[in-house]
Amino acid sequence: MRWGLFSEILVMSWDTIRSNKLRSGLTVLGIVIGITSIVGITSLLRGFEQSFKDLIRQIGPDTIFVQKFSGITRASGADFEQIMRRPNITPADAEAIEELPSIAMTDVFMGGGGPTGPQQDRLYYGNQRTKPLFTFGTTEKWPFVNKLVVESGRFFNTGEFQRRQNVAVIGQTAKVALFPVEDPIGKVVRLGLYQFTIIGVMAKRPSPGGFDAGQDDFVVIPHTTYQKITGIRANVVARGVMRSVQVAAVPAEGVHRDQAMRDVEELMRIRHGLMLHQPNDFDVVTQDAIMAFFDQITQAAYLALVVLSSIALMVGGIGVMSIMTISVTERTREIGVRKSLGARRLEILWQFLLESVFLTSVGGVLGIITGTSIALLVNWLTGFPVSLPWWSFAIGFGFSAGVGVFFGMVPAIRASRLDPIEALRYE
């Protein structure tokens, strides 16, 4: 088809849309809604995905986590009662892991919770109190293993850890609630029934999506002190709450993470007395495993988005086919005149097919603009991270054009097959 004829068809398509603004607008409404959903929600999901992955990467790509069980195991369909019968991870396991030549240092995280949730307590200072905060115990290596920053004061040291002293490092939530104008360092607060001296304040921690997800609602104390005040050892039931213990291990310099993982796994199997044919009764996970699990969730979300958007696109496509069929009927005499002047069937087919594609493509462009605007508005109002990858625009425009081709083909073929004599007689 010649370029001159192609440009002429585009001009005719634009004139048709412009002369029937209301009808054209209602026709592409479904297309606009579908493409808006694809672009808008994709940009928000993509932004959240990038935010979450940046948060996980902050921990460090080589950090190894040893747990009784993880969310990955639970999501894989493992029997809950069976994994709950697994032996508990203990601080002694961390000490044994740290003796491995391939491991530089380990940290113990105690009090993360279990079936009934994490340990929560209020902090009291004078007449002020905080909301329930996550209370957990760690070693003096916690900020180094997790790449966290102490905003003011310091973290507890080895001597305070070994002597089980009542020292605490608080998050931003406790600082704002109890010490909005005062310096909290050195202040004595009450945690449950015990007095603690605040020695440090952690900097604000990042969270997925930038939302306040309680990432700063915590009090961290030495896990030796944690065991002392809770009256528990390692990982046992106390006051109806299962205290979970997690060990984080950092490979030694020059040691590949996979080698360190194999060493940790072998050591844990020996400590748990497992035979060669028996599966692990513990989980060893890394950043990659967490991200792979998250990718499965986001892929399911993208699939659901495509399915829901396809419904709107299908509705819009049916509308386009109906309107194009009406347009063919209304312009039957025009088709007869064009054929009598020498227009071929292929040219008539292209005329109506391109008109359909042009109509849906306009809807696609409007949908891209609307979806982008909504995403940027959400980012401006809430701070929710937004990512606008080029492929979301390409998919949106491609889908809209594809709908025009698919649903415009039948009316276009019908127009091309009209008999010119019968068409000229049409009133």
Order of alpha helices (4+ residues) and beta strands (2+ residues): alpha-alpha-beta-alpha-alpha-alpha-beta-beta-beta-beta-beta-alpha-beta-alpha-beta-alpha-beta-beta-beta-alpha-beta-beta-beta-alpha-beta-alpha-alpha-alpha-alpha-alpha
